[in-house]
Amino acid sequence: MESRLDSMPVIPWVPFRIGLTSGKCPPHILSMALLGSLEMITEVGIKQVRKKSLRLTQYLMGLIDSELSGYGIEIGSPRDESKRGGHIILEHQEVARICKALKQDAIIPDYRDPNMIRLAPVALYTSFQEANERVQVLKKIMDGRLYENYENKRGIIA
């Protein structure tokens, strides 16, 4: 059976270089932020970042399995860590409504058509406690059926 993730476009990896070129183009302000994060990754080591990312996504999937079973929420991401990146896809028929309810709790979800929410805990700064807190907010929304206060239709900003 084909997964919805199989139909998502694959973006090829393109190598890049950060630095001053001929001096004609000043560094872009966003590139400065990128330099800071690259310094952090260099200091910690990409293998350690990946290790935490896998632990964090595994922890998050375990929380979703234990805290959100019975609500019709399915994990659409591969469970095999060798096939999973640093995010988790949740699937539910009321996902547009759920996203709107999450926004009311100051959580900005990553809505994906037709029925997916992408959770992307960033290994460099997302804690396990924060992952648990987000799942508890989602549980509160599902327990109270708070998503029913919203239309199940994507808005201008999902």
N, CA and C atoms as an extended XYZ file, in Angstrom:
474
Properties=species:S:1:pos:R:3:atomname:S:1:resname:S:1:resid:I:1 pbc="F F F"
N         0.842       -1.173        0.000 N   MET     1
C         0.000        0.000        0.000 CA  MET     1
C         0.889        1.238        0.000 C   MET     1
N         0.612        2.154       -0.906 N   GLU     2
C         1.430        3.360       -1.030 CA  GLU     2
C         1.134        4.330        0.107 C   GLU     2
N         2.168        4.843        0.712 N   SER     3
C         2.033        5.830        1.775 CA  SER     3
C         1.861        7.211        1.149 C   SER     3
N         1.182        8.081        1.853 N   ARG     4
C         1.030        9.454        1.354 CA  ARG     4
C         2.368       10.149        1.258 C   ARG     4
N         3.304        9.719        2.090 N   LEU     5
C         4.629       10.330        2.049 CA  LEU     5
C         5.343        9.978        0.749 C   LEU     5
N         5.013        8.792        0.167 N   ASP     6
C         5.639        8.388       -1.092 CA  ASP     6
C         5.301        9.343       -2.224 C   ASP     6
N         4.130        9.992       -2.146 N   SER     7
C         3.708       10.873       -3.228 CA  SER     7
C         4.216       12.304       -3.060 C   SER     7
N         4.879       12.588       -1.937 N   MET     8
C         5.406       13.935       -1.727 CA  MET     8
C         6.643       14.141       -2.590 C   MET     8
N         6.850       15.352       -3.096 N   PRO     9
C         8.008       15.582       -3.959 CA  PRO     9
C         9.322       15.418       -3.212 C   PRO     9
N        10.317       14.923       -3.910 N   VAL    10
C        11.647       14.770       -3.345 CA  VAL    10
C        12.477       15.963       -3.795 C   VAL    10
N        13.048       16.670       -2.847 N   ILE    11
C        13.870       17.830       -3.168 CA  ILE    11
C        15.318       17.382       -3.146 C   ILE    11
N        16.004       17.509       -4.268 N   PRO    12
C        17.394       17.047       -4.309 CA  PRO    12
C        18.294       17.900       -3.410 C   PRO    12
N        19.301       17.259       -2.826 N   TRP    13
C        20.258       17.967       -2.005 CA  TRP    13
C        21.194       18.740       -2.906 C   TRP    13
N        21.393       19.996       -2.590 N   VAL    14
C        22.285       20.838       -3.378 CA  VAL    14
C        23.356       21.379       -2.446 C   VAL    14
N        24.620       21.092       -2.722 N   PRO    15
C        25.678       21.613       -1.849 CA  PRO    15
C        25.757       23.139       -1.958 C   PRO    15
N        26.098       23.779       -0.885 N   PHE    16
C        26.240       25.237       -0.912 CA  PHE    16
C        27.449       25.645       -0.089 C   PHE    16
N        27.852       26.876       -0.313 N   ARG    17
C        28.993       27.412        0.411 CA  ARG    17
C        28.612       28.775        0.952 C   ARG    17
N        28.929       29.002        2.199 N   ILE    18
C        28.645       30.296        2.803 CA  ILE    18
C        29.954       31.051        2.920 C   ILE    18
N        29.919       32.273        2.495 N   GLY    19
C        31.117       33.091        2.619 CA  GLY    19
C        31.014       34.288        1.701 C   GLY    19
N        31.972       35.156        1.802 N   LEU    20
C        32.003       36.309        0.915 CA  LEU    20
C        32.548       35.864       -0.430 C   LEU    20
N        31.914       36.352       -1.474 N   THR    21
C        32.375       35.973       -2.805 CA  THR    21
C        33.385       37.002       -3.277 C   THR    21
N        32.998       37.854       -4.171 N   SER    22
C        33.946       38.826       -4.715 CA  SER    22
C        33.868       40.163       -3.989 C   SER    22
N        33.075       40.250       -2.944 N   GLY    23
C        32.935       41.507       -2.230 CA  GLY    23
C        31.849       42.396       -2.815 C   GLY    23
N        31.268       41.990       -3.936 N   LYS    24
C        30.209       42.783       -4.563 CA  LYS    24
C        28.873       42.608       -3.866 C   LYS    24
N        28.729       41.506       -3.156 N   CYS    25
C        27.446       41.190       -2.542 CA  CYS    25
C        27.640       41.025       -1.037 C   CYS    25
N        27.070       41.909       -0.219 N   PRO    26
C        27.239       41.775        1.233 CA  PRO    26
C        26.503       40.537        1.730 C   PRO    26
N        26.926       39.974        2.853 N   PRO    27
C        26.247       38.787        3.377 CA  PRO    27
C        24.788       39.101        3.714 C   PRO    27
N        23.937       38.214        3.377 N   HIS    28
C        22.509       38.359        3.654 CA  HIS    28
C        22.284       38.193        5.157 C   HIS    28
N        21.391       38.987        5.737 N   ILE    29
C        21.168       38.957        7.187 CA  ILE    29
C        20.765       37.562        7.661 C   ILE    29
N        20.003       36.831        6.855 N   LEU    30
C        19.604       35.486        7.252 CA  LEU    30
C        20.779       34.514        7.229 C   LEU    30
N        21.745       34.792        6.388 N   SER    31
C        22.938       33.948        6.352 CA  SER    31
C        23.705       34.036        7.660 C   SER    31
N        23.626       35.176        8.324 N   MET    32
C        24.313       35.335        9.607 CA  MET    32
C        23.712       34.385       10.652 C   MET    32
N        22.384       34.256       10.645 N   ALA    33
C        21.737       33.313       11.564 CA  ALA    33
C        22.133       31.890       11.215 C   ALA    33
N        22.235       31.601        9.941 N   LEU    34
C        22.641       30.270        9.504 CA  LEU    34
C        24.055       29.961        9.977 C   LEU    34
N        24.922       30.953        9.934 N   LEU    35
C        26.294       30.744       10.406 CA  LEU    35
C        26.313       30.343       11.875 C   LEU    35
N        25.463       30.997       12.683 N   GLY    36
C        25.387       30.655       14.104 CA  GLY    36
C        24.942       29.223       14.322 C   GLY    36
N        23.933       28.789       13.565 N   SER    37
C        23.466       27.410       13.741 CA  SER    37
C        24.498       26.414       13.225 C   SER    37
N        25.202       26.767       12.163 N   LEU    38
C        26.254       25.879       11.662 CA  LEU    38
C        27.396       25.757       12.669 C   LEU    38
N        27.696       26.849       13.375 N   GLU    39
C        28.716       26.795       14.419 CA  GLU    39
C        28.281       25.849       15.542 C   GLU    39
N        26.992       25.909       15.912 N   MET    40
C        26.482       25.017       16.956 CA  MET    40
C        26.571       23.559       16.510 C   MET    40
N        26.184       23.300       15.271 N   ILE    41
C        26.239       21.930       14.748 CA  ILE    41
C        27.678       21.441       14.712 C   ILE    41
N        28.595       22.314       14.311 N   THR    42
C        30.011       21.944       14.271 CA  THR    42
C        30.526       21.627       15.673 C   THR    42
N        30.120       22.435       16.646 N   GLU    43
C        30.561       22.222       18.018 CA  GLU    43
C        30.034       20.897       18.586 C   GLU    43
N        28.775       20.630       18.374 N   VAL    44
C        28.147       19.420       18.920 CA  VAL    44
C        28.490       18.201       18.084 C   VAL    44
N        28.527       18.377       16.783 N   GLY    45
C        28.772       17.265       15.868 CA  GLY    45
C        27.469       16.770       15.269 C   GLY    45
N        27.442       16.627       13.967 N   ILE    46
C        26.214       16.253       13.272 CA  ILE    46
C        25.719       14.874       13.704 C   ILE    46
N        26.637       13.975       14.060 N   LYS    47
C        26.204       12.641       14.513 CA  LYS    47
C        25.414       12.735       15.820 C   LYS    47
N        25.835       13.632       16.707 N   GLN    48
C        25.112       13.817       17.967 CA  GLN    48
C        23.757       14.483       17.729 C   GLN    48
N        23.709       15.423       16.779 N   VAL    49
C        22.435       16.071       16.438 CA  VAL    49
C        21.470       15.022       15.903 C   VAL    49
N        21.945       14.168       14.997 N   ARG    50
C        21.098       13.113       14.429 CA  ARG    50
C        20.665       12.127       15.514 C   ARG    50
N        21.561       11.787       16.409 N   LYS    51
C        21.237       10.860       17.495 CA  LYS    51
C        20.101       11.420       18.364 C   LYS    51
N        20.207       12.696       18.735 N   LYS    52
C        19.140       13.298       19.541 CA  LYS    52
C        17.856       13.403       18.732 C   LYS    52
N        17.974       13.742       17.462 N   SER    53
C        16.799       13.846       16.607 CA  SER    53
C        16.035       12.525       16.566 C   SER    53
N        16.748       11.430       16.414 N   LEU    54
C        16.109       10.114       16.394 CA  LEU    54
C        15.475        9.782       17.748 C   LEU    54
N        16.178       10.087       18.831 N   ARG    55
C        15.627        9.849       20.169 CA  ARG    55
C        14.378       10.696       20.400 C   ARG    55
N        14.432       11.951       19.956 N   LEU    56
C        13.311       12.873       20.137 CA  LEU    56
C        12.090       12.439       19.328 C   LEU    56
N        12.293       12.052       18.071 N   THR    57
C        11.153       11.615       17.258 CA  THR    57
C        10.605       10.275       17.764 C   THR    57
N        11.487        9.394       18.234 N   GLN    58
C        11.024        8.122       18.808 CA  GLN    58
C        10.206        8.383       20.070 C   GLN    58
N        10.683        9.279       20.914 N   TYR    59
C         9.969        9.657       22.131 CA  TYR    59
C         8.605       10.250       21.789 C   TYR    59
N         8.586       11.133       20.810 N   LEU    60
C         7.352       11.778       20.379 CA  LEU    60
C         6.352       10.746       19.848 C   LEU    60
N         6.821        9.793       19.055 N   MET    61
C         5.928        8.755       18.546 CA  MET    61
C         5.386        7.901       19.696 C   MET    61
N         6.225        7.610       20.674 N   GLY    62
C         5.756        6.847       21.841 CA  GLY    62
C         4.682        7.602       22.609 C   GLY    62
N         4.875        8.908       22.780 N   LEU    63
C         3.865        9.737       23.451 CA  LEU    63
C         2.562        9.744       22.666 C   LEU    63
N         2.664        9.888       21.369 N   ILE    64
C         1.471        9.917       20.519 CA  ILE    64
C         0.735        8.581       20.627 C   ILE    64
N         1.482        7.479       20.579 N   ASP    65
C         0.868        6.156       20.709 CA  ASP    65
C         0.161        5.996       22.050 C   ASP    65
N         0.806        6.437       23.136 N   SER    66
C         0.236        6.211       24.461 CA  SER    66
C        -0.823        7.241       24.850 C   SER    66
N        -0.623        8.493       24.471 N   GLU    67
C        -1.518        9.565       24.908 CA  GLU    67
C        -2.670        9.850       23.945 C   GLU    67
N        -2.497        9.515       22.682 N   LEU    68
C        -3.494        9.914       21.682 CA  LEU    68
C        -4.172        8.737       20.986 C   LEU    68
N        -3.993        7.523       21.526 N   SER    69
C        -4.692        6.395       20.916 CA  SER    69
C        -6.186        6.554       21.185 C   SER    69
N        -6.980        6.146       20.249 N   GLY    70
C        -8.426        6.253       20.403 CA  GLY    70
C        -9.022        7.541       19.861 C   GLY    70
N        -8.186        8.425       19.368 N   TYR    71
C        -8.682        9.689       18.814 CA  TYR    71
C        -8.658        9.712       17.281 C   TYR    71
N        -8.256        8.622       16.672 N   GLY    72
C        -8.201        8.570       15.207 CA  GLY    72
C        -6.947        9.198       14.632 C   GLY    72
N        -5.989        9.499       15.469 N   ILE    73
C        -4.727       10.075       14.998 CA  ILE    73
C        -3.781        8.931       14.652 C   ILE    73
N        -3.257        8.966       13.450 N   GLU    74
C        -2.315        7.944       12.989 CA  GLU    74
C        -0.959        8.588       12.717 C   GLU    74
N         0.098        7.870       12.998 N   ILE    75
C         1.444        8.336       12.654 CA  ILE    75
C         1.707        7.887       11.222 C   ILE    75
N         1.954        8.843       10.339 N   GLY    76
C         2.196        8.542        8.933 CA  GLY    76
C         3.668        8.437        8.578 C   GLY    76
N         4.528        8.718        9.527 N   SER    77
C         5.975        8.660        9.299 CA  SER    77
C         6.469        7.231        9.466 C   SER    77
N         7.566        6.899        8.793 N   PRO    78
C         8.143        5.567        9.002 CA  PRO    78
C         8.597        5.404       10.445 C   PRO    78
N         8.350        4.259       11.002 N   ARG    79
C         8.808        3.984       12.372 CA  ARG    79
C        10.263        3.549       12.377 C   ARG    79
N        10.713        3.030       11.269 N   ASP    80
C        12.110        2.616       11.131 CA  ASP    80
C        12.963        3.876       11.059 C   ASP    80
N        13.844        4.052       12.049 N   GLU    81
C        14.624        5.292       12.124 CA  GLU    81
C        15.543        5.506       10.934 C   GLU    81
N        15.917        4.445       10.237 N   SER    82
C        16.774        4.623        9.061 CA  SER    82
C        15.998        5.221        7.892 C   SER    82
N        14.676        5.243        8.005 N   LYS    83
C        13.820        5.794        6.936 CA  LYS    83
C        13.113        7.071        7.370 C   LYS    83
N        13.443        7.563        8.562 N   ARG    84
C        12.758        8.724        9.112 CA  ARG    84
C        13.715        9.895        9.239 C   ARG    84
N        13.218       11.066        8.941 N   GLY    85
C        13.994       12.284        9.144 CA  GLY    85
C        13.724       12.842       10.532 C   GLY    85
N        13.843       14.131       10.677 N   GLY    86
C        13.673       14.792       11.969 CA  GLY    86
C        12.273       15.311       12.207 C   GLY    86
N        11.283       14.723       11.542 N   HIS    87
C         9.906       15.156       11.768 CA  HIS    87
C         8.981       13.947       11.829 C   HIS    87
N         7.769       14.207       12.302 N   ILE    88
C         6.722       13.184       12.410 CA  ILE    88
C         5.491       13.721       11.683 C   ILE    88
N         4.860       12.862       10.916 N   ILE    89
C         3.605       13.219       10.254 CA  ILE    89
C         2.463       12.576       11.025 C   ILE    89
N         1.477       13.396       11.406 N   LEU    90
C         0.251       12.894       12.013 CA  LEU    90
C        -0.862       13.017       10.989 C   LEU    90
N        -1.713       12.007       10.926 N   GLU    91
C        -2.842       12.030       10.004 CA  GLU    91
C        -4.145       11.936       10.784 C   GLU    91
N        -5.125       12.728       10.361 N   HIS    92
C        -6.458       12.720       10.982 CA  HIS    92
C        -7.412       13.396       10.006 C   HIS    92
N        -8.664       12.965        9.997 N   GLN    93
C        -9.646       13.535        9.070 CA  GLN    93
C       -10.013       14.983        9.411 C   GLN    93
N        -9.810       15.402       10.635 N   GLU    94
C       -10.175       16.756       11.070 CA  GLU    94
C        -8.942       17.644       11.235 C   GLU    94
N        -7.912       17.386       10.460 N   VAL    95
C        -6.619       18.039       10.691 CA  VAL    95
C        -6.680       19.565       10.531 C   VAL    95
N        -7.474       20.085        9.619 N   ALA    96
C        -7.561       21.547        9.475 CA  ALA    96
C        -8.129       22.167       10.748 C   ALA    96
N        -9.132       21.527       11.313 N   ARG    97
C        -9.729       22.014       12.563 CA  ARG    97
C        -8.722       21.904       13.718 C   ARG    97
N        -8.024       20.784       13.776 N   ILE    98
C        -7.042       20.566       14.836 CA  ILE    98
C        -5.945       21.626       14.764 C   ILE    98
N        -5.497       21.950       13.553 N   CYS    99
C        -4.473       22.987       13.387 CA  CYS    99
C        -4.962       24.333       13.911 C   CYS    99
N        -6.212       24.658       13.639 N   LYS   100
C        -6.760       25.929       14.127 CA  LYS   100
C        -6.829       25.942       15.648 C   LYS   100
N        -7.180       24.812       16.248 N   ALA   101
C        -7.219       24.728       17.711 CA  ALA   101
C        -5.809       24.836       18.294 C   ALA   101
N        -4.821       24.231       17.629 N   LEU   102
C        -3.437       24.349       18.094 CA  LEU   102
C        -2.982       25.804       18.082 C   LEU   102
N        -3.372       26.556       17.059 N   LYS   103
C        -2.994       27.975       16.986 CA  LYS   103
C        -3.541       28.752       18.170 C   LYS   103
N        -4.720       28.368       18.657 N   GLN   104
C        -5.296       29.044       19.813 CA  GLN   104
C        -4.461       28.809       21.067 C   GLN   104
N        -3.650       27.758       21.054 N   ASP   105
C        -2.744       27.466       22.169 CA  ASP   105
C        -1.320       27.915       21.855 C   ASP   105
N        -1.181       28.833       20.897 N   ALA   106
C         0.111       29.411       20.512 CA  ALA   106
C         1.079       28.379       19.943 C   ALA   106
N         0.544       27.331       19.330 N   ILE   107
C         1.364       26.343       18.632 CA  ILE   107
C         1.077       26.493       17.149 C   ILE   107
N         2.104       26.779       16.372 N   ILE   108
C         1.935       26.963       14.936 CA  ILE   108
C         2.228       25.635       14.251 C   ILE   108
N         1.173       24.959       13.783 N   PRO   109
C         1.369       23.658       13.143 CA  PRO   109
C         1.795       23.805       11.689 C   PRO   109
N         2.314       22.747       11.154 N   ASP   110
C         2.683       22.688        9.734 CA  ASP   110
C         1.658       21.789        9.057 C   ASP   110
N         0.617       22.401        8.509 N   TYR   111
C        -0.483       21.683        7.879 CA  TYR   111
C        -0.070       21.222        6.486 C   TYR   111
N        -0.406       19.984        6.159 N   ARG   112
C        -0.125       19.437        4.839 CA  ARG   112
C        -1.401       18.790        4.305 C   ARG   112
N        -1.793       19.190        3.098 N   ASP   113
C        -2.966       18.578        2.462 CA  ASP   113
C        -2.716       17.113        2.206 C   ASP   113
N        -3.700       16.269        2.276 N   PRO   114
C        -5.085       16.615        2.594 CA  PRO   114
C        -5.421       16.490        4.081 C   PRO   114
N        -4.644       15.722        4.843 N   ASN   115
C        -5.030       15.481        6.245 CA  ASN   115
C        -3.829       15.235        7.162 C   ASN   115
N        -2.787       16.034        6.983 N   MET   116
C        -1.564       15.786        7.751 CA  MET   116
C        -1.078       17.021        8.511 C   MET   116
N        -0.495       16.759        9.670 N   ILE   117
C         0.218       17.774       10.450 CA  ILE   117
C         1.656       17.277       10.556 C   ILE   117
N         2.578       18.147       10.256 N   ARG   118
C         4.001       17.807       10.362 CA  ARG   118
C         4.533       18.408       11.657 C   ARG   118
N         5.029       17.551       12.525 N   LEU   119
C         5.667       17.987       13.765 CA  LEU   119
C         7.171       17.895       13.555 C   LEU   119
N         7.866       18.984       13.809 N   ALA   120
C         9.302       19.007       13.537 CA  ALA   120
C        10.081       19.514       14.744 C   ALA   120
N        10.305       18.647       15.727 N   PRO   121
C        11.119       19.072       16.865 CA  PRO   121
C        12.573       19.233       16.431 C   PRO   121
N        13.151       20.374       16.721 N   VAL   122
C        14.527       20.656       16.303 CA  VAL   122
C        15.480       20.165       17.389 C   VAL   122
N        16.310       19.220       17.028 N   ALA   123
C        17.179       18.556       18.005 CA  ALA   123
C        18.111       19.516       18.737 C   ALA   123
N        18.504       20.601       18.110 N   LEU   124
C        19.435       21.528       18.755 CA  LEU   124
C        18.817       22.255       19.943 C   LEU   124
N        17.499       22.468       19.914 N   TYR   125
C        16.930       23.240       21.014 CA  TYR   125
C        15.567       22.777       21.521 C   TYR   125
N        14.970       21.738       20.965 N   THR   126
C        13.706       21.236       21.498 CA  THR   126
C        14.010       20.197       22.573 C   THR   126
N        13.419       20.393       23.752 N   SER   127
C        13.642       19.446       24.846 CA  SER   127
C        12.578       18.346       24.817 C   SER   127
N        12.853       17.262       25.513 N   PHE   128
C        11.890       16.181       25.637 CA  PHE   128
C        10.659       16.673       26.404 C   PHE   128
N        10.872       17.545       27.369 N   GLN   129
C         9.758       18.122       28.125 CA  GLN   129
C         8.847       18.928       27.204 C   GLN   129
N         9.436       19.716       26.309 N   GLU   130
C         8.626       20.500       25.374 CA  GLU   130
C         7.828       19.592       24.439 C   GLU   130
N         8.425       18.493       24.001 N   ALA   131
C         7.700       17.533       23.158 CA  ALA   131
C         6.500       16.985       23.925 C   ALA   131
N         6.691       16.632       25.187 N   ASN   132
C         5.598       16.135       26.015 CA  ASN   132
C         4.516       17.195       26.192 C   ASN   132
N         4.913       18.434       26.428 N   GLU   133
C         3.938       19.515       26.615 CA  GLU   133
C         3.078       19.699       25.363 C   GLU   133
N         3.666       19.602       24.191 N   ARG   134
C         2.902       19.768       22.943 CA  ARG   134
C         1.910       18.631       22.751 C   ARG   134
N         2.314       17.429       23.100 N   VAL   135
C         1.393       16.290       22.998 CA  VAL   135
C         0.248       16.455       23.998 C   VAL   135
N         0.539       16.994       25.184 N   GLN   136
C        -0.520       17.211       26.173 CA  GLN   136
C        -1.524       18.260       25.681 C   GLN   136
N        -1.045       19.284       24.981 N   VAL   137
C        -1.957       20.276       24.401 CA  VAL   137
C        -2.838       19.597       23.354 C   VAL   137
N        -2.245       18.780       22.526 N   LEU   138
C        -3.013       18.063       21.501 CA  LEU   138
C        -4.039       17.129       22.156 C   LEU   138
N        -3.650       16.485       23.254 N   LYS   139
C        -4.579       15.611       23.971 CA  LYS   139
C        -5.748       16.416       24.538 C   LYS   139
N        -5.447       17.595       25.086 N   LYS   140
C        -6.500       18.468       25.630 CA  LYS   140
C        -7.491       18.853       24.526 C   LYS   140
N        -6.962       19.167       23.352 N   ILE   141
C        -7.804       19.532       22.208 CA  ILE   141
C        -8.688       18.357       21.799 C   ILE   141
N        -8.114       17.159       21.782 N   MET   142
C        -8.873       15.983       21.373 CA  MET   142
C        -9.869       15.566       22.454 C   MET   142
N        -9.442       15.588       23.725 N   ASP   143
C       -10.343       15.234       24.839 CA  ASP   143
C       -11.581       16.122       24.857 C   ASP   143
N       -11.356       17.419       24.742 N   GLY   144
C       -12.453       18.378       24.811 CA  GLY   144
C       -13.144       18.610       23.485 C   GLY   144
N       -12.664       17.917       22.451 N   ARG   145
C       -13.200       18.092       21.090 CA  ARG   145
C       -13.210       19.583       20.716 C   ARG   145
N       -12.176       20.298       21.184 N   LEU   146
C       -12.080       21.740       20.953 CA  LEU   146
C       -11.966       22.070       19.469 C   LEU   146
N       -11.449       21.135       18.675 N   TYR   147
C       -11.322       21.345       17.234 CA  TYR   147
C       -12.683       21.526       16.570 C   TYR   147
N       -13.760       21.037       17.210 N   GLU   148
C       -15.099       21.169       16.622 CA  GLU   148
C       -15.572       22.617       16.583 C   GLU   148
N       -14.872       23.518       17.253 N   ASN   149
C       -15.215       24.942       17.222 CA  ASN   149
C       -14.789       25.607       15.917 C   ASN   149
N       -14.121       24.866       15.050 N   TYR   150
C       -13.555       25.429       13.826 CA  TYR   150
C       -14.041       24.650       12.609 C   TYR   150
N       -14.020       25.328       11.487 N   GLU   151
C       -14.384       24.695       10.224 CA  GLU   151
C       -13.220       23.814        9.752 C   GLU   151
N       -13.537       22.653        9.212 N   ASN   152
C       -12.501       21.724        8.728 CA  ASN   152
C       -12.108       22.086        7.308 C   ASN   152
N       -11.611       23.295        7.172 N   LYS   153
C       -11.203       23.795        5.868 CA  LYS   153
C        -9.957       24.618        6.070 C   LYS   153
N        -9.013       24.444        5.177 N   ARG   154
C        -7.769       25.188        5.275 CA  ARG   154
C        -8.033       26.683        5.124 C   ARG   154
N        -7.393       27.470        5.979 N   GLY   155
C        -7.491       28.914        5.879 CA  GLY   155
C        -6.394       29.459        4.976 C   GLY   155
N        -6.289       30.764        4.901 N   ILE   156
C        -5.254       31.393        4.087 CA  ILE   156
C        -3.877       30.944        4.583 C   ILE   156
N        -3.710       30.981        5.890 N   ILE   157
C        -2.516       30.416        6.514 CA  ILE   157
C        -3.002       29.179        7.217 C   ILE   157
N        -2.558       28.019        6.733 N   ALA   158
C        -3.076       26.735        7.222 CA  ALA   158
C        -3.175       26.709        8.711 C   ALA   158
